[in-house]
């Protein structure tokens, strides 16, 4: 069974954060969806579906290749620690 991961983080510069995120695409096993809060445009929500496990996400998130890409790009200036929530689907509503 796959899981969904929801990461929320507030940054100084959303555009710099987005640039870092796009640059790190080759290090991810799935392509997440990025949301920006309407009332707080420097708060990002990243939702990844169909990940194999919590452990696989953590390994991918901490990979040396990903961290090297982040260091090479302009820092987004996190103003909060990321909040990571791991979810598993329990019921499908039937509405798509």
C-alpha positions in Angstrom: 0.0 0.0 0.0 1.3 3.5 -0.8 1.2 6.5 1.4 0.6 10.2 1.0 3.0 12.8 2.5 2.0 16.4 3.3 4.8 18.8 4.1 4.1 22.4 5.2 6.8 25.0 5.5 7.0 28.8 5.7 9.8 30.5 3.8 11.2 34.0 3.3 11.0 33.7 -0.5 8.5 31.4 -2.0 10.0 31.8 -5.5 13.4 30.8 -4.3 11.9 27.8 -2.5 10.1 26.8 -5.7 13.3 27.1 -7.7 15.1 24.7 -5.2 12.2 22.3 -5.4 12.2 22.2 -9.2 16.0 21.7 -9.2 15.7 18.7 -6.9 13.2 16.9 -9.2 15.7 14.3 -10.4 16.1 13.1 -6.8 12.4 12.3 -6.2 10.7 9.1 -7.1 7.3 10.8 -7.6 6.4 14.4 -8.6 4.4 16.1 -5.8 1.9 18.9 -6.1 2.9 22.3 -4.6 0.4 24.7 -3.1 0.8 28.2 -1.9 -1.4 29.7 0.8 -3.6 32.5 -0.5 -3.5 34.5 2.8 0.2 33.7 3.4 2.0 33.5 0.1 5.3 32.4 1.7 3.7 29.3 3.2 4.1 26.2 1.0 2.2 22.9 1.1 3.7 20.0 -0.7 1.7 16.8 -1.2 3.2 13.6 -2.5 1.0 10.6 -3.4 1.9 7.0 -4.1 5.1 6.8 -2.1 6.0 3.3 -1.0 6.6 4.0 2.7 7.5 6.5 5.4 11.0 5.2 5.4 11.4 5.6 1.7 10.3 9.2 1.9 12.8 9.9 4.7 15.6 8.3 2.8 14.8 10.3 -0.3 14.4 13.5 1.7 17.8 13.1 3.3 19.7 11.9 0.2 23.2 13.4 -0.3 22.3 14.2 -3.9 19.3 16.2 -2.9 21.2 18.1 -0.2 24.0 18.9 -2.7 21.4 20.4 -5.1 19.9 22.5 -2.3 23.2 23.8 -1.2 24.0 24.9 -4.8 20.9 27.0 -5.1 19.8 30.2 -3.5 18.5 29.5 -0.1 14.8 30.0 0.4 15.2 31.1 4.0 13.0 28.8 6.0 11.2 30.7 8.7 9.7 27.6 10.2 10.6 23.9 10.6 8.8 21.7 8.1 5.8 19.9 9.4 5.6 16.5 7.8 2.4 14.4 8.0 2.3 10.8 6.8 -1.2 9.6 5.6 -2.7 6.4 4.4 -5.9 6.2 2.5 -8.7 4.5 4.5 -11.8 5.1 2.4 -12.3 6.3 -1.1 -15.4 8.4 -1.5 -16.1 7.4 -5.1 -16.1 11.0 -6.3 -13.3 11.8 -8.7 
